[in-house]
Amino acid sequence: MASTANIILNIGDINERVLINPDSRLKTVGYSLIGRQTSDTLINKIMTDPSNDIAATKITNGSTVTQISKTSVPSVGANMTVLSDGTIGWSTGGGSPAASYEVYVSKAGNDTTGNGSQGLPFLTVKGAYAHILDASSTKRYIINVAGGTYAETGDILVKPWTWLVGAGVDATVITSSTNNILLDPTFATGTIDFGLNNFTVGGATVINFNLFAMVGTGSVLCDAYDINCGAFTMIGRTNTDLIHMWNCACGATVLDSVNAIVKNCMFAGSSTFENASDAAGSFVWQISDSVYGSSLSILQSSTGVCSADLSCLRVITSLIITGAGFLTVTADSASLSVPTVTVTTATLVMTTQAQAVGYTPNASAKWAATAPSNITQALDRIAALVYTLNTNTPIP
């Protein structure tokens, strides 16, 4: 883009966000960026190129006018940050990702000079997270990690409202020297979501929601899809936290004090669902279409009321259900394959698929006495009525 006239960018008209493409050429004249009020804070993500033949660039914010020229720009591709007091700062690369909300990481990238674009990717996963400063429920970031092995130093701090996406479990491998994937301290109150998708985590992995004192009682949702890893541990923060695990292959796994929906997964070692970290918390675990290479333990401690729903499972050695009087496990007998089941101070309800499907009548008055609560009960009562109306003749 070439310009031969002044360009006025009015923040009030463009929703407080400005992006000037680094390939733009502003010839001969400058441009004015006009804020709405002196309290505005503008982090404009403008990639300024001093090769532009700019006469002057003015930042007008309320009554404050700041003028810069190309000679004040430290290097090609520098990031300019403008605050409400008119202060201008420069950094050579590594600014917040641009407005696409997609960030790229590559073995050919650089955490210092990169900006997260496809042309200038970051080098490390931690570098990408460090430069995401404005993710929210309405601005969710995808971090695209190219193929390769990324050996991260120290804990990986996951930002809220970000999804870390690899190029495939056979292509992208991410390791941490501490084996920890932790929630960044910026996780705070309210319902917060993040995701880990389509890569292999080298070695054991611990995702701990508890290592930072987060404000409020909001829930955290983790979407873990198509993840391969060694031993896997997730420790929840409150009884409203939830993990979705789909199409994952892990070693021995512990899901502690976090609600869980686990589907189409394979676990190589002994695995446990428990409420050890929040013994008074109540949790629900839904486990289906999965294989456990050793034992599966469902444990309930103290006064926390917990329940588990099992269907289409294969457990190679044993299913161990141990409670403190507040644990109910419902299992579909037709689709549960396990040599040994041990139940201690807990309730195990064996059902069929029809029994497991709840039934809520549109009009309860159409049923005498108490309406049936599942499909099996409803069908049995209908069959009994048809049998009676048919003069006790079996239903054809």
SULSULHU-V535825 format. One record per residue. N is the residue number from 1. RES is the residue in three letters. SS is DSSP state (H for helix, E for strand, - for the rest). PHI is phi as a letter, one per 40 degrees, with the letter a starting at -180 (NA if undefined). D_FIRST is the distance of its C-alpha to the first C-alpha in Angstrom with 2 decimals. Layout:
# SULSULHU-V535825
{{N	RES	SS	PHI	D_FIRST} {N	RES	SS	PHI	D_FIRST}}
This chain:
# SULSULHU-V535825
{{1	MET	-	NA	0.00} {2	ALA	E	b	3.81} {3	SER	E	b	6.71} {4	THR	-	b	10.30} {5	ALA	-	b	12.18} {6	ASN	-	c	13.32} {7	ILE	E	b	11.97} {8	ILE	E	b	15.02} {9	LEU	E	b	15.25} {10	ASN	E	c	18.79} {11	ILE	H	d	20.45} {12	GLY	H	c	23.10} {13	ASP	H	c	20.75} {14	ILE	-	b	18.95} {15	ASN	-	f	22.05} {16	GLU	-	g	21.93} {17	ARG	-	b	19.11} {18	VAL	-	b	15.64} {19	LEU	-	b	13.26} {20	ILE	-	b	10.11} {21	ASN	-	c	8.80} {22	PRO	-	c	9.98} {23	ASP	-	c	7.46} {24	SER	-	c	4.83} {25	ARG	E	b	5.82} {26	LEU	E	c	7.59} {27	LYS	-	c	9.53} {28	THR	-	g	13.16} {29	VAL	-	b	13.42} {30	GLY	-	b	13.52} {31	TYR	E	b	13.38} {32	SER	E	b	16.56} {33	LEU	E	b	17.60} {34	ILE	E	b	20.71} {35	GLY	-	c	23.40} {36	ARG	-	c	26.21} {37	GLN	-	a	29.20} {38	THR	-	c	30.40} {39	SER	-	c	31.49} {40	ASP	-	c	28.03} {41	THR	-	b	27.15} {42	LEU	E	b	23.47} {43	ILE	E	b	22.58} {44	ASN	E	c	18.86} {45	LYS	E	f	17.90} {46	ILE	E	c	14.95} {47	MET	E	c	14.29} {48	THR	E	c	13.89} {49	ASP	-	b	13.31} {50	PRO	-	c	15.51} {51	SER	-	c	14.03} {52	ASN	-	c	11.39} {53	ASP	-	c	13.10} {54	ILE	-	c	13.81} {55	ALA	-	c	16.87} {56	ALA	-	a	17.80} {57	THR	E	b	16.91} {58	LYS	E	b	19.47} {59	ILE	E	b	20.79} {60	THR	E	b	23.03} {61	ASN	E	b	25.49} {62	GLY	-	g	28.44} {63	SER	-	c	29.95} {64	THR	E	c	28.50} {65	VAL	E	b	25.70} {66	THR	E	b	24.45} {67	GLN	E	b	22.41} {68	ILE	E	b	20.92} {69	SER	-	b	19.46} {70	LYS	H	c	17.85} {71	THR	H	c	21.42} {72	SER	H	c	22.50} {73	VAL	-	c	20.30} {74	PRO	-	c	22.79} {75	SER	-	a	20.78} {76	VAL	-	c	17.56} {77	GLY	-	g	16.74} {78	ALA	E	c	19.19} {79	ASN	E	c	19.57} {80	MET	E	b	19.88} {81	THR	E	b	22.53} {82	VAL	E	b	23.32} {83	LEU	-	b	26.74} {84	SER	-	c	28.34} {85	ASP	-	c	30.23} {86	GLY	-	g	27.14} {87	THR	-	c	27.73} {88	ILE	E	b	24.78} {89	GLY	E	b	25.36} {90	TRP	E	b	23.63} {91	SER	E	a	24.37} {92	THR	-	c	23.38} {93	GLY	-	g	22.47} {94	GLY	-	g	24.40} {95	GLY	-	c	22.94} {96	SER	-	d	23.32} {97	PRO	-	d	21.67} {98	ALA	-	c	18.43} {99	ALA	-	c	18.48} {100	SER	-	c	19.45} {101	TYR	-	g	22.98} {102	GLU	E	b	23.60} {103	VAL	E	b	24.44} {104	TYR	E	b	25.29} {105	VAL	E	b	28.23} {106	SER	-	a	29.10} {107	LYS	-	c	31.72} {108	ALA	-	c	28.97} {109	GLY	-	c	27.26} {110	ASN	-	a	27.69} {111	ASP	-	c	28.59} {112	THR	-	c	27.63} {113	THR	-	c	24.25} {114	GLY	-	c	23.22} {115	ASN	-	b	21.30} {116	GLY	-	g	22.64} {117	SER	-	c	19.72} {118	GLN	-	c	20.66} {119	GLY	-	c	19.18} {120	LEU	-	b	20.89} {121	PRO	-	c	23.97} {122	PHE	E	c	26.91} {123	LEU	-	c	30.18} {124	THR	-	b	32.69} {125	VAL	H	c	33.30} {126	LYS	H	c	34.41} {127	GLY	H	c	31.25} {128	ALA	H	c	29.22} {129	TYR	H	d	31.62} {130	ALA	H	c	31.53} {131	HIS	-	c	27.83} {132	ILE	-	c	28.02} {133	LEU	-	b	28.88} {134	ASP	-	b	28.10} {135	ALA	-	c	29.41} {136	SER	E	a	31.40} {137	SER	-	c	33.00} {138	THR	-	b	29.86} {139	LYS	E	a	27.48} {140	ARG	-	c	29.07} {141	TYR	E	b	27.76} {142	ILE	E	b	28.39} {143	ILE	E	b	28.90} {144	ASN	E	c	28.67} {145	VAL	E	b	30.98} {146	ALA	-	c	30.92} {147	GLY	-	c	34.24} {148	GLY	E	h	36.36} {149	THR	E	b	38.83} {150	TYR	E	b	37.62} {151	ALA	E	c	40.47} {152	GLU	E	c	39.66} {153	THR	-	c	41.72} {154	GLY	-	g	43.51} {155	ASP	-	c	43.02} {156	ILE	E	c	39.92} {157	LEU	E	c	39.00} {158	VAL	E	c	37.43} {159	LYS	-	c	35.13} {160	PRO	-	c	35.74} {161	TRP	-	g	33.52} {162	THR	E	b	32.35} {163	TRP	E	b	33.12} {164	LEU	E	c	33.64} {165	VAL	E	b	33.24} {166	GLY	-	c	34.31} {167	ALA	-	c	33.87} {168	GLY	-	h	37.56} {169	VAL	-	c	40.94} {170	ASP	-	c	41.56} {171	ALA	-	b	38.18} {172	THR	E	b	37.35} {173	VAL	E	b	40.04} {174	ILE	E	b	39.68} {175	THR	E	b	42.54} {176	SER	E	b	43.44} {177	SER	-	c	46.00} {178	THR	-	b	47.62} {179	ASN	-	g	47.19} {180	ASN	E	b	45.97} {181	ILE	E	b	43.12} {182	LEU	E	b	43.31} {183	LEU	E	c	41.69} {184	ASP	-	c	39.51} {185	PRO	-	d	41.07} {186	THR	-	c	38.17} {187	PHE	-	c	39.96} {188	ALA	-	b	41.77} {189	THR	-	c	43.24} {190	GLY	-	g	42.40} {191	THR	-	c	41.86} {192	ILE	E	b	39.49} {193	ASP	E	b	38.35} {194	PHE	E	a	37.17} {195	GLY	E	a	37.32} {196	LEU	E	b	38.22} {197	ASN	E	b	37.59} {198	ASN	E	g	38.03} {199	PHE	E	a	39.07} {200	THR	E	b	42.26} {201	VAL	E	c	43.42} {202	GLY	-	c	45.52} {203	GLY	-	g	48.91} {204	ALA	-	c	50.21} {205	THR	E	b	47.91} {206	VAL	E	b	48.64} {207	ILE	E	b	46.48} {208	ASN	E	b	48.08} {209	PHE	-	c	47.07} {210	ASN	-	b	49.73} {211	LEU	-	c	48.92} {212	PHE	-	b	47.00} {213	ALA	-	c	48.51} {214	MET	-	c	45.99} {215	VAL	-	c	46.25} {216	GLY	-	g	47.54} {217	THR	-	b	48.91} {218	GLY	-	c	45.87} {219	SER	-	c	45.77} {220	VAL	E	b	43.70} {221	LEU	E	b	42.82} {222	CYS	E	b	42.14} {223	ASP	E	b	40.98} {224	ALA	E	b	42.15} {225	TYR	E	b	41.50} {226	ASP	E	f	42.12} {227	ILE	E	b	43.09} {228	ASN	E	b	45.59} {229	CYS	E	a	47.34} {230	GLY	-	c	50.72} {231	ALA	-	d	52.77} {232	PHE	E	b	50.80} {233	THR	E	b	51.61} {234	MET	E	b	49.99} {235	ILE	E	b	51.47} {236	GLY	-	c	50.55} {237	ARG	-	b	50.46} {238	THR	-	b	51.90} {239	ASN	-	c	53.48} {240	THR	-	b	50.32} {241	ASP	-	c	48.25} {242	LEU	E	a	47.56} {243	ILE	E	b	46.50} {244	HIS	E	b	45.59} {245	MET	E	b	46.47} {246	TRP	E	b	45.81} {247	ASN	-	f	46.16} {248	CYS	-	b	46.83} {249	ALA	E	b	49.24} {250	CYS	E	b	50.76} {251	GLY	-	c	53.86} {252	ALA	-	d	56.25} {253	THR	E	b	54.46} {254	VAL	E	b	55.28} {255	LEU	E	b	53.69} {256	ASP	E	b	55.19} {257	SER	-	f	54.97} {258	VAL	-	a	51.99} {259	ASN	E	c	52.04} {260	ALA	E	a	51.06} {261	ILE	E	b	50.21} {262	VAL	E	b	50.73} {263	LYS	E	a	50.33} {264	ASN	-	f	50.35} {265	CYS	-	b	50.80} {266	MET	E	b	53.08} {267	PHE	E	b	54.70} {268	ALA	-	c	56.64} {269	GLY	-	b	58.81} {270	SER	-	c	60.73} {271	SER	E	b	58.53} {272	THR	E	b	59.15} {273	PHE	E	b	58.01} {274	GLU	E	a	59.42} {275	ASN	-	b	59.21} {276	ALA	-	c	60.51} {277	SER	-	c	57.94} {278	ASP	-	b	58.33} {279	ALA	-	c	61.92} {280	ALA	-	c	62.14} {281	GLY	-	c	58.90} {282	SER	-	b	58.96} {283	PHE	-	b	56.78} {284	VAL	E	b	56.28} {285	TRP	E	b	55.66} {286	GLN	E	b	54.85} {287	ILE	E	b	55.28} {288	SER	E	a	55.14} {289	ASP	E	f	54.74} {290	SER	E	b	54.96} {291	VAL	E	b	57.20} {292	TYR	E	b	58.74} {293	GLY	-	c	60.06} {294	SER	-	b	62.74} {295	SER	-	b	63.75} {296	LEU	E	b	61.98} {297	SER	E	b	63.15} {298	ILE	E	b	62.53} {299	LEU	E	b	63.80} {300	GLN	-	b	64.25} {301	SER	-	b	65.41} {302	SER	-	f	67.08} {303	THR	-	b	66.46} {304	GLY	-	c	63.00} {305	VAL	-	c	63.27} {306	CYS	E	b	61.45} {307	SER	E	a	61.22} {308	ALA	E	b	60.02} {309	ASP	E	b	59.50} {310	LEU	E	b	59.99} {311	SER	E	a	59.51} {312	CYS	E	f	59.09} {313	LEU	E	b	59.72} {314	ARG	E	b	61.39} {315	VAL	E	b	62.81} {316	ILE	E	c	64.50} {317	THR	E	b	67.15} {318	SER	E	a	67.61} {319	LEU	E	b	66.26} {320	ILE	E	b	67.36} {321	ILE	E	b	67.24} {322	THR	E	b	68.46} {323	GLY	-	b	68.35} {324	ALA	-	b	70.04} {325	GLY	-	g	71.02} {326	PHE	-	b	67.57} {327	LEU	E	b	66.02} {328	THR	E	b	65.89} {329	VAL	E	b	64.63} {330	THR	E	b	64.32} {331	ALA	E	b	64.27} {332	ASP	E	c	64.25} {333	SER	-	c	67.43} {334	ALA	-	c	66.47} {335	SER	-	b	63.27} {336	LEU	E	b	64.28} {337	SER	E	b	65.48} {338	VAL	E	a	67.11} {339	PRO	E	c	70.47} {340	THR	E	b	71.41} {341	VAL	E	b	70.62} {342	THR	E	b	71.89} {343	VAL	E	b	71.79} {344	THR	E	b	72.89} {345	THR	-	f	73.02} {346	ALA	-	a	70.39} {347	THR	E	b	70.32} {348	LEU	E	b	69.32} {349	VAL	E	b	69.00} {350	MET	E	c	68.98} {351	THR	E	b	67.61} {352	THR	-	b	66.59} {353	GLN	H	d	63.16} {354	ALA	H	c	64.57} {355	GLN	H	c	66.00} {356	ALA	H	c	62.76} {357	VAL	-	c	60.99} {358	GLY	E	c	61.63} {359	TYR	-	b	62.75} {360	THR	-	b	62.31} {361	PRO	-	c	64.16} {362	ASN	-	c	62.61} {363	ALA	-	b	65.98} {364	SER	H	c	68.26} {365	ALA	H	c	71.18} {366	LYS	H	c	71.40} {367	TRP	-	b	72.67} {368	ALA	-	c	76.12} {369	ALA	-	f	76.35} {370	THR	-	c	73.33} {371	ALA	-	c	70.45} {372	PRO	-	c	69.51} {373	SER	-	b	66.70} {374	ASN	E	a	65.64} {375	ILE	H	c	65.62} {376	THR	H	d	68.84} {377	GLN	H	c	70.81} {378	ALA	H	c	69.60} {379	LEU	H	c	70.50} {380	ASP	H	c	73.90} {381	ARG	H	c	74.84} {382	ILE	H	c	73.78} {383	ALA	H	c	75.78} {384	ALA	H	c	78.81} {385	LEU	H	c	78.68} {386	VAL	H	c	78.37} {387	TYR	H	c	81.29} {388	THR	H	c	83.46} {389	LEU	H	c	82.60} {390	ASN	-	c	83.43} {391	THR	-	f	86.94} {392	ASN	-	g	86.29} {393	THR	-	c	85.25} {394	PRO	-	d	82.56} {395	ILE	-	c	79.18} {396	PRO	-	c	78.72}}
